[in-house]
Amino acid sequence: MWNSRGHALAVPVFASAVVISAGAAVMRYRHMVPLYLTVATYTAATALMVVGFLVALGSRKAAWAAFALAFAGMAVSTNPAHIRALAAFGTGPFISAADITMVVGFYALPAVYVVMFLLGRRAKGGGVAGGAGSE
C-alpha cells in the first residue's frame, strides 16, 4: 500500500537517481570516464530507484538505507577526481553539465532527503517521514 508521506520522502531518492544517470550519460557521451564507471553509476542509480520504490511503499528499512546512501553518495563524490571536475566548471558546456548533475545528484538531493527524513522522524516520533510504514 502506498504511504503518502513515504511517497514524498522517495522523491529526492528518485530524482537523485535520474540526475546521476543524466550525468553519467553526459560523461560517457563525451568520453570523460571509462565504461566501467558508467556501468557502476547506472548500477548505483538502479539501486537508488529500488530503494526509492521501497521508501515510497513505507519501508522503514529502506528509509534508513536511503539515509545511509545519502551520506555515502556525498562521501564518494568528495574524491580528488570530482573535486578536479568541479574546479573545471565553466570551462565547457559538457563539463559544466556534468558538474551540475554531480552537485544536484550527490549533494543537494541527498541533503534534501536527510532533512525530510529527520524532520519526519522528529514530527511523529520515529516513523518513515512521520508515517508508520512497514518493514
N, C-alpha and C positions, 0 to 999 in steps of 0.2 A: 504494500500500500504506500502511496506517495505521501511524504511528510512535507507540508508546505514550508516549514522552517528549514528542514534538511535540504529541500529543493533550492531555497535561496542560498544556503551555505555552499551548495555544489556549484553555483555559478562561477565563482572565481577559479575553481578547480578546472571546470570545463574550459573556461576562457584561457587559462594558462596553457592547457594542452594545445589549444588551437593556435595561440600566439607562438608558442615554442615550435610547433610544426611549421608555421609560416616562416619563421626564422631559419629553420633547418632547410626549407626549400630554397630560400634566397641564397643561403651559403653554399648549398650543393650546386645550384644553377650557375653560380659564379666560380665554382671550384675553389672555394675558400677553405674547405675542410675535406678530409678524406671520407670515402664512402662509409667506413665503419663508424665514424662519429655521427654521420647522418642516420644510419640504421639505429644506433644507440639512442639518438634523440627521438626518433619515431617510436622506438620501443618504450621509452620513458613517457612519451605523450600518450601512448595507448594505455599504459598502466595508470596514468592520471585520469584518463577517461573512465576506466573501470572503477577506480576509487571514487571518482565524482558521481558515477551512477549509484554506487552503494551509499554514498553520503546522501544523495537525493532520496534514496529509499528510507533513510533514517538510521543507518547503521552507525552505532557509536564507535565501534572498532575502526570503521572506515574513516570516520571523522577524526579520530586520533591519528590514524595513519596519514591522512592528508595534512594534519598539523605537523607531524614529523617531516613529511615530504616537503612542506613549505620551507622549513629551515634547511633541509638537505639541499634543496634547489638553490637557495641563497648561498650556501657554503660552496657548492660545486661551481657556481658561476663566479666565485671570487677567487679565481686562479689567475696566474700570470697571462695566459692566452686571452682570457676575457678582459682583463684589465688593459692589455695592449690594444685589443679591439675597441674598447671604449675610448681610449686615447686617440684613435683614428677617426672618431665621429666627426662628420662634416667633410671628410676628405673625398667622399664619393657617395653617390646615391645608394649603392648596394651595401656598403659597409655601414652607412648610416641607418638603413632599414634594418639590417641585422642587429645593430646596436639597440635600436628602439625595441625590437622584439625581445632582445635579451633583458633589457631593463623592465619592460612590462611583464614578460612571462616568468622571469626568475626572481624579480624583486617586488614590483608593485602589486601584482595579483596575489602572490603568496602572502604579502603583508596584509592585504585586504582580508584574505581568508583567516589569518591568525587573529586579526581584530574582531571579525564577525564571530569566530569560534569562541574567543574568550568572553566577549560581551554576551553571547548566548548562554554560555555556562554560568556566568555571573547572574544573569537575569532570572534563570529558572533553576538554579542550584545544581548544575552539572549535566543537564541533558544535551543532546545534539542541537546546538543553536537554540536551546530553550525547549526543544521537543523531547518527548520521552524516548523515541527511537527504538530500534531493535538491535539485536546483536548481529 
